[in-house]
Amino acid sequence: MKQQRVKLMRRIKEESEEFRRRKLEQDKEVMQLRAKDRKRAVSTQNHYTVNIFMSAVTVVDSLAHYNYLLLAPGCTNPFRYKPTPCVTTLQPPPPPR
């Protein structure tokens, strides 16, 4: 009877150790998946931000030619516009080459 009790206690201890080991492995895997998901989300957000920025740059670049028509004479800075009364007529930009 004592041997059976010792075997039972040993088996319970082994099962508990096996459960603990599997639980640790599972928790580790879940943490790795969460970290991967977080990295993927950050990467997606970064790509989205870069895409929005590049779209804005493209719009600004396409408008730069129109802004060039509004530059004060002799001024090469695209952020210094002619005063509105000085603008006589706006001509469409030349066709792209």
BELZIFEN-V93492 format. One record per residue. RES is the residue in one small letter. SS is DSSP state (~ for helix, > for strand, _ for the rest). NEAR is the number of other C-alpha atoms within 10 Angstrom. D_CENTER is the distance of its C-alpha to the mean C-alpha in Angstrom with 1 decimal. Layout:
BEGIN
RES;SS;NEAR;D_CENTER, RES;SS;NEAR;D_CENTER
END
This chain:
BEGIN
m;_;6;65.4, k;~;7;64.0, q;~;8;62.6, q;~;9;60.9, r;~;10;59.4, v;~;11;58.1, k;~;12;56.6, l;~;12;55.0, m;~;12;53.6, r;~;12;52.3, r;~;12;50.7, i;~;12;49.0, k;~;12;47.7, e;~;12;46.4, e;~;12;44.7, s;~;12;43.1, e;~;12;41.9, e;~;12;40.5, f;~;12;38.8, r;~;12;37.3, r;~;12;36.1, r;~;12;34.5, k;~;12;32.9, l;~;12;31.4, e;~;12;30.1, q;~;12;28.6, d;~;12;26.9, k;~;12;25.5, e;~;12;24.2, v;~;12;22.6, m;~;12;20.9, q;~;12;19.6, l;~;12;18.2, r;~;12;16.6, a;~;12;15.0, k;~;12;13.8, d;~;12;12.4, r;~;12;10.6, k;~;12;9.2, r;~;12;8.3, a;~;12;6.7, v;~;12;4.6, s;~;12;4.1, t;~;12;3.9, q;~;12;2.2, n;~;12;2.0, h;~;12;4.5, y;~;12;5.4, t;~;12;6.0, v;~;12;7.7, n;~;12;9.5, i;~;12;10.7, f;~;12;11.8, m;~;12;13.5, s;~;12;15.2, a;~;12;16.5, v;~;12;17.8, t;~;12;19.5, v;~;11;21.1, v;~;13;22.2, d;~;12;23.6, s;~;11;25.4, l;~;11;26.9, a;~;14;27.9, h;~;14;30.9, y;~;16;32.1, n;~;16;31.7, y;~;17;33.8, l;~;18;36.6, l;_;21;36.5, l;>;18;36.8, a;_;17;39.9, p;_;9;42.4, g;_;6;41.9, c;_;12;38.5, t;_;10;35.6, n;_;10;33.0, p;_;15;31.0, f;_;13;30.5, r;_;13;34.3, y;>;17;35.5, k;_;15;39.1, p;_;10;40.6, t;~;8;40.7, p;~;6;44.5, c;~;10;44.4, v;_;13;42.4, t;_;8;45.0, t;_;8;43.4, l;_;9;40.0, q;_;8;40.2, p;_;9;37.5, p;_;10;35.7, p;_;7;37.3, p;_;5;36.1, p;_;4;33.5, r;_;3;35.1
END
